[in-house]
């Protein structure tokens, strides 16, 4: 695993992900940053596959992201490849970064027989250092020879940076007696905030669906899952989510509500795992805002609460400091009225009508804050707008991890 203790919120084990017909995986040790660490993964998609994606909107996004954005709308019957390295983000590396992406794409294309336009790359790790892409290209033949339909767990391990556990999720549905499967992996721990995709995510299905329809689903579901999490309010230069459909099941899922729900479940599971692996995290926090003037206002309030260092440190200290929630709502910039506000920690009514609730007992709030998973529920009292976001606490572990991140 990584160099840091496994998050106390981590799942007991990596889930048993099904083989997705039409895609194979391989990993290698390229020594991108550290010797003896598996740090490159290749996924090869069969002909007929389609790929959708969403990406960071950072103004300083990496060469890899820019290249993927330029290619993602392209369609081809020739299949596709995804190659990812950890240890170096290839961000803020100028023309050299573009050259690294081109060299990797050309090497993968030469080995797989795909056009370079069907090779998608991602890099994650330290910003501002040139990517030693020759170490990656030197491993492409080895990767191609090791491709295995059951290699997704190893691939999930290869893309980790400060992650303390690999992240995987799966779902399946039945359509006309046939099974359609979805399986995905993600990496992410710090530099996590909404602006798509908040991490690196790769999800695969054997469903048959047109690229445009897959893109619409991917974008819409991302906004309700990955774009609703925050660890530290910082948006990465490298955020990428790629969703690939191989069509190998032969089942057309266009307009299928069950498939959309299954996709949503996989996206949300992975998004929650990223928060639960937030650097130094010991608490998983759900923030529900209701009664806002609009959904947009509700989201603004929810993110103000979720991103507040004062709230996050209070949660870490198991302190039911509801006054900090009042502060966050007031500073958010969205419409609010002090005397209409109500706050609950879980089901415990803490404050209402501009004052502490008469029924509130500090010991009730304190007991709830000792739980590993906590809900902060706020009703603004102005309308019908709602939003839910997910975050974690802020502990000294976050400082320790990021203070020596480059060492």
C-alpha positions as a Markdown table, in Angstrom:
| # | Residue | x | y | z |
|---|---|---|---|---|
| 1 | Unk | 0.0 | 0.0 | 0.0 |
| 2 | Unk | 1.1 | 3.6 | 0.5 |
| 3 | Unk | 3.4 | 5.3 | 3.0 |
| 4 | Unk | 0.6 | 6.5 | 5.2 |
| 5 | Unk | -1.6 | 4.5 | 7.7 |
| 6 | Unk | -4.8 | 3.2 | 6.1 |
| 7 | Unk | -7.8 | 5.5 | 6.7 |
| 8 | Unk | -10.0 | 4.4 | 9.6 |
| 9 | Unk | -12.9 | 4.9 | 7.3 |
| 10 | Unk | -11.6 | 2.5 | 4.6 |
| 11 | Unk | -13.7 | -0.4 | 3.5 |
| 12 | Unk | -12.8 | -3.8 | 4.9 |
| 13 | Unk | -11.4 | -4.9 | 1.5 |
| 14 | Unk | -11.3 | -4.1 | -2.2 |
| 15 | Unk | -14.6 | -5.3 | -3.7 |
| 16 | Unk | -14.8 | -8.3 | -6.0 |
| 17 | Unk | -15.1 | -6.5 | -9.4 |
| 18 | Unk | -16.5 | -8.5 | -12.3 |
| 19 | Unk | -14.7 | -9.0 | -15.5 |
| 20 | Unk | -16.0 | -6.5 | -18.1 |
| 21 | Unk | -15.8 | -8.1 | -21.4 |
| 22 | Unk | -14.1 | -5.9 | -23.9 |
| 23 | Unk | -11.4 | -4.4 | -21.7 |
| 24 | Unk | -8.1 | -5.7 | -20.3 |
| 25 | Unk | -5.7 | -4.3 | -17.8 |
| 26 | Unk | -1.9 | -4.4 | -17.1 |
| 27 | Unk | 0.4 | -2.7 | -14.7 |
| 28 | Unk | 4.2 | -2.1 | -14.4 |
| 29 | Unk | 6.9 | -0.6 | -12.3 |
| 30 | Unk | 8.4 | 2.2 | -14.3 |
| 31 | Unk | 10.1 | 4.1 | -11.6 |
| 32 | Unk | 8.4 | 7.4 | -12.5 |
| 33 | Unk | 9.2 | 8.8 | -9.0 |
| 34 | Unk | 9.9 | 5.8 | -6.7 |
| 35 | Unk | 11.8 | 2.7 | -7.4 |
| 36 | Unk | 10.1 | -0.7 | -6.8 |
| 37 | Unk | 6.5 | 0.7 | -6.9 |
| 38 | Unk | 3.8 | -0.3 | -9.4 |
| 39 | Unk | 3.1 | 3.1 | -11.0 |
| 40 | Unk | 1.8 | 2.6 | -14.5 |
| 41 | Unk | -1.4 | 1.0 | -15.7 |
| 42 | Unk | -2.8 | 0.3 | -19.2 |
| 43 | Unk | -6.4 | -0.4 | -20.1 |
| 44 | Unk | -7.1 | -1.6 | -23.6 |
| 45 | Unk | -10.6 | -1.4 | -25.0 |
| 46 | Unk | -11.8 | -3.7 | -27.8 |
| 47 | Unk | -13.0 | -2.3 | -31.2 |
| 48 | Unk | -16.5 | -0.9 | -30.9 |
| 49 | Unk | -15.9 | 0.7 | -27.5 |
| 50 | Unk | -17.0 | 4.3 | -26.9 |
| 51 | Unk | -15.4 | 6.7 | -24.3 |
| 52 | Unk | -16.9 | 9.7 | -22.5 |
| 53 | Unk | -15.2 | 12.0 | -20.1 |
| 54 | Unk | -15.3 | 14.9 | -17.7 |
| 55 | Unk | -12.3 | 17.0 | -16.7 |
| 56 | Unk | -11.1 | 19.7 | -14.4 |
| 57 | Unk | -11.8 | 23.2 | -15.4 |
| 58 | Unk | -8.7 | 24.5 | -13.7 |
| 59 | Unk | -7.0 | 27.2 | -15.7 |
| 60 | Unk | -3.6 | 25.4 | -15.1 |
| 61 | Unk | -4.7 | 21.9 | -16.1 |
| 62 | Unk | -2.1 | 19.5 | -17.3 |
| 63 | Unk | -1.1 | 18.6 | -20.8 |
| 64 | Unk | -2.7 | 15.2 | -20.3 |
| 65 | Unk | -6.1 | 16.8 | -19.6 |
| 66 | Unk | -5.9 | 19.1 | -22.5 |
| 67 | Unk | -5.0 | 16.2 | -24.8 |
| 68 | Unk | -7.9 | 14.1 | -23.5 |
| 69 | Unk | -10.3 | 17.0 | -23.9 |
| 70 | Unk | -9.3 | 17.5 | -27.5 |
| 71 | Unk | -9.8 | 13.8 | -28.3 |
| 72 | Unk | -12.9 | 12.8 | -26.2 |
| 73 | Unk | -15.6 | 13.7 | -28.7 |
| 74 | Unk | -13.9 | 11.6 | -31.4 |
| 75 | Unk | -15.6 | 8.3 | -32.5 |
| 76 | Unk | -13.9 | 5.3 | -34.0 |
| 77 | Unk | -14.6 | 1.5 | -34.3 |
| 78 | Unk | -11.0 | 0.8 | -33.5 |
| 79 | Unk | -11.2 | 0.6 | -29.7 |
| 80 | Unk | -9.1 | 2.8 | -27.4 |
| 81 | Unk | -6.4 | 2.7 | -24.7 |
| 82 | Unk | -6.0 | 4.4 | -21.4 |
| 83 | Unk | -2.6 | 4.7 | -19.8 |
| 84 | Unk | -2.1 | 6.3 | -16.4 |
| 85 | Unk | 1.0 | 7.0 | -14.3 |
| 86 | Unk | 1.4 | 8.0 | -10.7 |
| 87 | Unk | 4.2 | 9.9 | -9.1 |
| 88 | Unk | 4.3 | 12.9 | -11.5 |
| 89 | Unk | 1.3 | 14.9 | -12.7 |
| 90 | Unk | 3.0 | 16.3 | -15.8 |
| 91 | Unk | 1.3 | 19.6 | -14.9 |
| 92 | Unk | 2.9 | 23.1 | -15.3 |
| 93 | Unk | 5.6 | 21.6 | -17.5 |
| 94 | Unk | 5.0 | 23.7 | -20.6 |
| 95 | Unk | 5.9 | 22.3 | -24.1 |
| 96 | Unk | 7.8 | 19.5 | -22.4 |
| 97 | Unk | 4.6 | 18.2 | -21.0 |
| 98 | Unk | 2.9 | 18.2 | -24.4 |
| 99 | Unk | 5.9 | 16.4 | -25.8 |
| 100 | Unk | 5.6 | 13.7 | -23.0 |
| 101 | Unk | 1.9 | 13.1 | -23.8 |
| 102 | Unk | 2.7 | 12.8 | -27.5 |
| 103 | Unk | 5.6 | 10.4 | -26.9 |
| 104 | Unk | 3.4 | 8.1 | -24.7 |
| 105 | Unk | 0.5 | 8.2 | -27.1 |
| 106 | Unk | 2.8 | 7.3 | -30.0 |
| 107 | Unk | 4.4 | 4.4 | -28.1 |
| 108 | Unk | 1.0 | 3.0 | -27.1 |
| 109 | Unk | -0.3 | 3.4 | -30.6 |
| 110 | Unk | 2.7 | 1.7 | -32.2 |
| 111 | Unk | 2.4 | -1.3 | -29.9 |
| 112 | Unk | -1.4 | -1.7 | -29.9 |
| 113 | Unk | -2.1 | -0.7 | -33.5 |
| 114 | Unk | -4.5 | 2.0 | -32.4 |
| 115 | Unk | -4.3 | 5.6 | -33.8 |
| 116 | Unk | -2.8 | 8.0 | -31.3 |
| 117 | Unk | -6.1 | 9.8 | -31.3 |
| 118 | Unk | -7.6 | 6.8 | -29.5 |
| 119 | Unk | -5.0 | 6.8 | -26.7 |
| 120 | Unk | -6.0 | 8.7 | -23.5 |
| 121 | Unk | -3.4 | 9.5 | -20.9 |
| 122 | Unk | -3.5 | 10.7 | -17.3 |
| 123 | Unk | -0.7 | 11.6 | -14.9 |
| 124 | Unk | -1.0 | 12.2 | -11.2 |
| 125 | Unk | 1.5 | 13.3 | -8.6 |
| 126 | Unk | 3.9 | 16.2 | -8.1 |
| 127 | Unk | 3.2 | 19.4 | -10.1 |
| 128 | Unk | 5.9 | 21.3 | -11.9 |
| 129 | Unk | 8.5 | 18.5 | -12.6 |
| 130 | Unk | 9.1 | 17.2 | -16.0 |
| 131 | Unk | 7.6 | 13.7 | -16.6 |
| 132 | Unk | 10.3 | 11.2 | -17.3 |
| 133 | Unk | 8.2 | 9.7 | -20.0 |
| 134 | Unk | 10.9 | 7.5 | -21.4 |
| 135 | Unk | 10.5 | 5.3 | -18.3 |
| 136 | Unk | 6.9 | 4.9 | -19.2 |
| 137 | Unk | 7.3 | 4.3 | -23.0 |
| 138 | Unk | 10.0 | 1.7 | -22.1 |
| 139 | Unk | 7.3 | -0.4 | -20.4 |
| 140 | Unk | 4.6 | -0.3 | -23.0 |
| 141 | Unk | 5.6 | -3.6 | -24.7 |
| 142 | Unk | 5.7 | -5.2 | -21.2 |
| 143 | Unk | 2.2 | -3.8 | -20.4 |
| 144 | Unk | 0.8 | -5.0 | -23.7 |
| 145 | Unk | 2.1 | -8.5 | -23.1 |
| 146 | Unk | 0.6 | -8.6 | -19.6 |
| 147 | Unk | -3.0 | -7.5 | -20.5 |
| 148 | Unk | -5.5 | -9.4 | -18.4 |
| 149 | Unk | -9.3 | -9.1 | -18.2 |
| 150 | Unk | -9.1 | -9.6 | -14.4 |
| 151 | Unk | -6.4 | -7.0 | -13.7 |
| 152 | Unk | -8.6 | -4.1 | -12.5 |
| 153 | Unk | -7.6 | -4.3 | -8.8 |
| 154 | Unk | -3.9 | -4.1 | -9.7 |
| 155 | Unk | -4.7 | -1.2 | -11.9 |
| 156 | Unk | -6.4 | 0.6 | -9.0 |
| 157 | Unk | -3.3 | 0.1 | -6.9 |
| 158 | Unk | -1.0 | 1.5 | -9.6 |
| 159 | Unk | -2.7 | 4.9 | -9.8 |
| 160 | Unk | -2.6 | 5.7 | -6.1 |
| 161 | Unk | -0.5 | 8.7 | -4.7 |
| 162 | Unk | -1.3 | 9.7 | -1.1 |
| 163 | Unk | -4.3 | 7.3 | -1.2 |
| 164 | Unk | -4.2 | 4.8 | 1.7 |
| 165 | Unk | -6.4 | 2.2 | -0.1 |
| 166 | Unk | -7.4 | 1.4 | -3.7 |
| 167 | Unk | -10.9 | 2.3 | -4.6 |
| 168 | Unk | -13.3 | 0.1 | -6.6 |
| 169 | Unk | -17.1 | -0.2 | -7.1 |
| 170 | Unk | -19.4 | -2.3 | -9.2 |
| 171 | Unk | -23.1 | -2.7 | -10.1 |
| 172 | Unk | -25.1 | -4.9 | -12.5 |
| 173 | Unk | -28.6 | -4.9 | -13.9 |
| 174 | Unk | -30.8 | -7.4 | -15.8 |
| 175 | Unk | -32.2 | -6.3 | -19.2 |
| 176 | Unk | -34.4 | -8.8 | -21.1 |
| 177 | Unk | -32.7 | -11.7 | -19.3 |
| 178 | Unk | -29.2 | -10.5 | -20.0 |
| 179 | Unk | -26.8 | -9.1 | -17.4 |
| 180 | Unk | -25.1 | -5.7 | -17.9 |
| 181 | Unk | -22.1 | -5.0 | -15.7 |
| 182 | Unk | -20.3 | -1.8 | -14.5 |
| 183 | Unk | -17.0 | -1.7 | -12.7 |
| 184 | Unk | -14.8 | 1.2 | -11.8 |
| 185 | Unk | -11.8 | 2.4 | -9.9 |
| 186 | Unk | -10.7 | 5.8 | -8.6 |
| 187 | Unk | -7.8 | 7.5 | -6.9 |
| 188 | Unk | -8.0 | 10.6 | -4.8 |
| 189 | Unk | -7.2 | 11.7 | -1.3 |
| 190 | Unk | -6.2 | 15.4 | -1.2 |
| 191 | Unk | -6.6 | 18.3 | -3.5 |
| 192 | Unk | -10.2 | 17.3 | -3.8 |
| 193 | Unk | -13.0 | 19.8 | -4.5 |
| 194 | Unk | -15.8 | 20.1 | -7.1 |
| 195 | Unk | -15.0 | 21.2 | -10.6 |
| 196 | Unk | -14.9 | 17.8 | -12.2 |
| 197 | Unk | -13.6 | 15.3 | -11.8 |
| 198 | Unk | -12.0 | 15.9 | -8.4 |
| 199 | Unk | -9.7 | 12.9 | -8.9 |
| 200 | Unk | -8.8 | 10.2 | -11.5 |
| 201 | Unk | -11.7 | 7.9 | -12.2 |
| 202 | Unk | -12.0 | 5.1 | -14.8 |
| 203 | Unk | -15.3 | 3.2 | -15.1 |
| 204 | Unk | -16.1 | 0.5 | -17.6 |
| 205 | Unk | -19.3 | -1.2 | -18.7 |
| 206 | Unk | -20.2 | -3.9 | -21.2 |
| 207 | Unk | -23.4 | -2.0 | -22.1 |
| 208 | Unk | -24.1 | -0.9 | -25.7 |
| 209 | Unk | -24.7 | 2.8 | -25.9 |
| 210 | Unk | -23.9 | 5.7 | -28.3 |
| 211 | Unk | -21.1 | 7.9 | -27.3 |
| 212 | Unk | -23.2 | 11.0 | -27.1 |
| 213 | Unk | -25.7 | 9.3 | -24.8 |
| 214 | Unk | -22.9 | 8.0 | -22.6 |
| 215 | Unk | -21.4 | 11.5 | -22.4 |
| 216 | Unk | -24.7 | 13.0 | -21.3 |
| 217 | Unk | -25.1 | 10.4 | -18.6 |
| 218 | Unk | -21.5 | 10.8 | -17.4 |
| 219 | Unk | -21.7 | 14.5 | -17.2 |
| 220 | Unk | -25.1 | 14.6 | -15.4 |
| 221 | Unk | -24.3 | 11.9 | -12.9 |
| 222 | Unk | -20.9 | 13.4 | -12.2 |
| 223 | Unk | -22.5 | 16.7 | -11.2 |
| 224 | Unk | -24.5 | 14.8 | -8.5 |
| 225 | Unk | -21.7 | 12.7 | -7.2 |
| 226 | Unk | -18.0 | 13.7 | -7.8 |
| 227 | Unk | -19.0 | 17.3 | -8.0 |
| 228 | Unk | -20.6 | 17.2 | -4.6 |
| 229 | Unk | -17.5 | 16.1 | -2.6 |
| 230 | Unk | -14.8 | 18.1 | -1.0 |
| 231 | Unk | -11.8 | 17.3 | 1.2 |
| 232 | Unk | -9.9 | 20.5 | 1.2 |
| 233 | Unk | -11.5 | 22.9 | -1.3 |
| 234 | Unk | -8.6 | 22.6 | -3.7 |
| 235 | Unk | -9.2 | 21.6 | -7.3 |
| 236 | Unk | -6.5 | 19.6 | -9.0 |
| 237 | Unk | -4.8 | 20.4 | -12.3 |
| 238 | Unk | -5.2 | 16.8 | -13.4 |
| 239 | Unk | -8.8 | 15.8 | -12.6 |
| 240 | Unk | -10.1 | 13.3 | -15.2 |
| 241 | Unk | -13.0 | 10.9 | -15.3 |
| 242 | Unk | -13.3 | 8.5 | -18.3 |
| 243 | Unk | -16.3 | 6.2 | -18.7 |
| 244 | Unk | -16.0 | 3.5 | -21.4 |
| 245 | Unk | -18.7 | 1.2 | -22.8 |
| 246 | Unk | -17.5 | -1.8 | -24.7 |
| 247 | Unk | -20.8 | -3.0 | -26.0 |
| 248 | Unk | -19.7 | -6.6 | -25.5 |
| 249 | Unk | -23.0 | -7.6 | -23.7 |
| 250 | Unk | -24.9 | -6.6 | -26.8 |
| 251 | Unk | -27.5 | -5.0 | -24.6 |
| 252 | Unk | -28.6 | -1.5 | -25.6 |
| 253 | Unk | -29.2 | 0.6 | -22.5 |
| 254 | Unk | -30.2 | 3.9 | -24.3 |
| 255 | Unk | -32.8 | 5.6 | -22.1 |
| 256 | Unk | -32.7 | 2.7 | -19.5 |
| 257 | Unk | -33.5 | 4.2 | -16.1 |
| 258 | Unk | -32.1 | 1.1 | -14.3 |
| 259 | Unk | -28.7 | 1.5 | -16.0 |
| 260 | Unk | -28.6 | 5.2 | -15.2 |
| 261 | Unk | -29.3 | 4.4 | -11.5 |
| 262 | Unk | -26.6 | 1.7 | -11.5 |
| 263 | Unk | -24.1 | 4.2 | -13.0 |
| 264 | Unk | -25.1 | 6.7 | -10.3 |
| 265 | Unk | -24.5 | 4.1 | -7.6 |
| 266 | Unk | -21.0 | 3.3 | -8.8 |
| 267 | Unk | -20.1 | 7.0 | -9.2 |
| 268 | Unk | -21.4 | 7.8 | -5.7 |
| 269 | Unk | -19.7 | 4.8 | -4.1 |
| 270 | Unk | -16.3 | 5.9 | -5.6 |
| 271 | Unk | -16.9 | 9.5 | -4.6 |
| 272 | Unk | -17.6 | 8.5 | -1.0 |
| 273 | Unk | -14.5 | 6.4 | -0.9 |
| 274 | Unk | -12.4 | 9.4 | -2.0 |
| 275 | Unk | -13.8 | 11.4 | 0.9 |
| 276 | Unk | -13.3 | 8.5 | 3.3 |
| 277 | Unk | -9.6 | 8.5 | 2.2 |
| 278 | Unk | -9.3 | 12.3 | 2.7 |
| 279 | Unk | -5.8 | 13.0 | 3.9 |
| 280 | Unk | -5.8 | 12.5 | 7.6 |
| 281 | Unk | -9.6 | 11.9 | 7.7 |
| 282 | Unk | -11.3 | 10.3 | 10.7 |
| 283 | Unk | -14.9 | 11.3 | 10.1 |
| 284 | Unk | -17.2 | 11.1 | 7.1 |
| 285 | Unk | -19.6 | 14.1 | 7.0 |
| 286 | Unk | -22.8 | 14.4 | 5.1 |
| 287 | Unk | -24.1 | 18.0 | 4.8 |
| 288 | Unk | -27.8 | 18.3 | 3.9 |
| 289 | Unk | -29.2 | 21.7 | 3.1 |
| 290 | Unk | -33.0 | 22.2 | 2.6 |
| 291 | Unk | -35.3 | 25.1 | 2.4 |
| 292 | Unk | -33.0 | 27.3 | 0.4 |
| 293 | Unk | -34.3 | 29.9 | -2.0 |
| 294 | Unk | -33.0 | 27.7 | -4.9 |
| 295 | Unk | -31.0 | 24.5 | -5.4 |
| 296 | Unk | -28.0 | 26.7 | -6.4 |
| 297 | Unk | -28.2 | 28.6 | -3.1 |
| 298 | Unk | -28.5 | 25.3 | -1.2 |
| 299 | Unk | -25.4 | 24.1 | -2.8 |
| 300 | Unk | -23.6 | 27.3 | -2.0 |
| 301 | Unk | -24.5 | 27.0 | 1.7 |
| 302 | Unk | -23.6 | 23.3 | 1.7 |
| 303 | Unk | -20.2 | 23.9 | 0.3 |
| 304 | Unk | -19.6 | 26.8 | 2.7 |
| 305 | Unk | -20.3 | 24.4 | 5.6 |
| 306 | Unk | -18.3 | 21.5 | 4.1 |
| 307 | Unk | -15.2 | 23.6 | 3.3 |
| 308 | Unk | -15.1 | 25.5 | 6.6 |
| 309 | Unk | -11.8 | 24.7 | 8.4 |
| 310 | Unk | -13.5 | 25.7 | 11.6 |
| 311 | Unk | -16.3 | 23.2 | 11.1 |
| 312 | Unk | -13.9 | 20.5 | 9.9 |
| 313 | Unk | -11.6 | 20.9 | 12.9 |
| 314 | Unk | -14.6 | 21.0 | 15.3 |
| 315 | Unk | -15.7 | 17.7 | 13.8 |
| 316 | Unk | -12.2 | 16.3 | 14.2 |
| 317 | Unk | -12.3 | 17.3 | 17.9 |
| 318 | Unk | -15.8 | 15.9 | 18.3 |
| 319 | Unk | -17.0 | 19.3 | 19.3 |
| 320 | Unk | -20.7 | 20.0 | 18.5 |
| 321 | Unk | -20.0 | 23.7 | 17.8 |
| 322 | Unk | -23.1 | 24.6 | 16.0 |
| 323 | Unk | -22.2 | 28.3 | 16.0 |
| 324 | Unk | -19.7 | 27.5 | 13.3 |
| 325 | Unk | -22.5 | 26.2 | 11.1 |
| 326 | Unk | -24.3 | 29.5 | 11.6 |
| 327 | Unk | -21.1 | 31.3 | 10.6 |
| 328 | Unk | -20.7 | 29.3 | 7.4 |
| 329 | Unk | -24.3 | 29.9 | 6.3 |
| 330 | Unk | -23.9 | 33.6 | 7.0 |
| 331 | Unk | -20.7 | 34.0 | 5.0 |
| 332 | Unk | -21.7 | 31.8 | 2.0 |
| 333 | Unk | -23.2 | 34.7 | 0.0 |
| 334 | Unk | -26.5 | 32.8 | -0.6 |
| 335 | Unk | -29.8 | 34.1 | 0.8 |
| 336 | Unk | -30.4 | 33.3 | 4.5 |
| 337 | Unk | -32.4 | 34.7 | 7.4 |
| 338 | Unk | -31.0 | 34.2 | 10.9 |
| 339 | Unk | -34.4 | 33.9 | 12.5 |
| 340 | Unk | -35.6 | 31.2 | 10.0 |
| 341 | Unk | -32.6 | 29.0 | 10.3 |
| 342 | Unk | -32.7 | 25.5 | 11.9 |
| 343 | Unk | -29.8 | 23.2 | 12.5 |
| 344 | Unk | -29.6 | 19.5 | 13.4 |
| 345 | Unk | -26.7 | 17.2 | 14.0 |
| 346 | Unk | -28.2 | 13.9 | 12.8 |
| 347 | Unk | -31.7 | 13.9 | 14.3 |
| 348 | Unk | -30.7 | 16.1 | 17.2 |
| 349 | Unk | -32.3 | 19.6 | 16.9 |
| 350 | Unk | -29.7 | 22.0 | 17.9 |
| 351 | Unk | -30.9 | 25.5 | 16.9 |
| 352 | Unk | -34.1 | 27.1 | 15.5 |
| 353 | Unk | -35.7 | 30.5 | 15.2 |
| 354 | Unk | -32.4 | 32.3 | 15.5 |
| 355 | Unk | -31.5 | 30.7 | 18.8 |
| 356 | Unk | -30.5 | 27.4 | 20.4 |
| 357 | Unk | -33.4 | 25.0 | 20.6 |
| 358 | Unk | -34.9 | 24.7 | 24.1 |
| 359 | Unk | -34.8 | 20.9 | 23.8 |
| 360 | Unk | -31.1 | 20.8 | 23.0 |
| 361 | Unk | -28.6 | 19.2 | 25.4 |
| 362 | Unk | -24.9 | 19.6 | 24.8 |
| 363 | Unk | -24.3 | 16.0 | 25.8 |
| 364 | Unk | -26.6 | 14.8 | 23.0 |
| 365 | Unk | -24.6 | 16.7 | 20.4 |
| 366 | Unk | -21.3 | 15.6 | 21.8 |
| 367 | Unk | -22.4 | 11.9 | 21.7 |
| 368 | Unk | -23.4 | 12.2 | 18.1 |
| 369 | Unk | -20.1 | 13.8 | 17.2 |
| 370 | Unk | -18.2 | 10.7 | 18.4 |
| 371 | Unk | -19.6 | 8.6 | 15.6 |
| 372 | Unk | -17.4 | 7.9 | 12.5 |
| 373 | Unk | -20.2 | 9.1 | 10.1 |
| 374 | Unk | -22.0 | 12.4 | 10.9 |
| 375 | Unk | -24.8 | 14.3 | 9.3 |
| 376 | Unk | -25.1 | 18.1 | 9.5 |
| 377 | Unk | -28.7 | 19.1 | 8.5 |
| 378 | Unk | -29.6 | 22.7 | 7.9 |
| 379 | Unk | -32.9 | 24.2 | 6.9 |
| 380 | Unk | -32.7 | 27.7 | 5.6 |
| 381 | Unk | -36.4 | 28.4 | 5.8 |
| 382 | Unk | -36.8 | 30.4 | 2.6 |
| 383 | Unk | -37.9 | 28.0 | -0.2 |
| 384 | Unk | -37.6 | 24.6 | -1.7 |
| 385 | Unk | -34.0 | 24.4 | -2.7 |
| 386 | Unk | -32.0 | 21.4 | -1.6 |
| 387 | Unk | -28.4 | 20.1 | -1.8 |
| 388 | Unk | -26.3 | 17.3 | -0.4 |
| 389 | Unk | -22.5 | 17.3 | -0.3 |
| 390 | Unk | -20.0 | 15.1 | 1.4 |
| 391 | Unk | -16.7 | 16.0 | 3.2 |
| 392 | Unk | -14.5 | 14.8 | 6.0 |
| 393 | Unk | -12.9 | 16.3 | 9.1 |
| 394 | Unk | -9.6 | 18.2 | 9.1 |
| 395 | Unk | -6.9 | 16.7 | 11.4 |
| 396 | Unk | -3.2 | 17.2 | 12.0 |
| 397 | Unk | -2.7 | 14.2 | 9.6 |
| 398 | Unk | -3.6 | 16.4 | 6.7 |
| 399 | Unk | -0.8 | 18.8 | 7.6 |
| 400 | Unk | 1.7 | 16.0 | 8.1 |
| 401 | Unk | 0.9 | 14.4 | 4.8 |
| 402 | Unk | 1.1 | 17.6 | 2.8 |
| 403 | Unk | 4.1 | 19.0 | 4.6 |
| 404 | Unk | 6.3 | 16.2 | 3.3 |
| 405 | Unk | 4.4 | 15.3 | 0.1 |
| 406 | Unk | 7.4 | 15.9 | -2.2 |
| 407 | Unk | 9.9 | 14.1 | 0.1 |
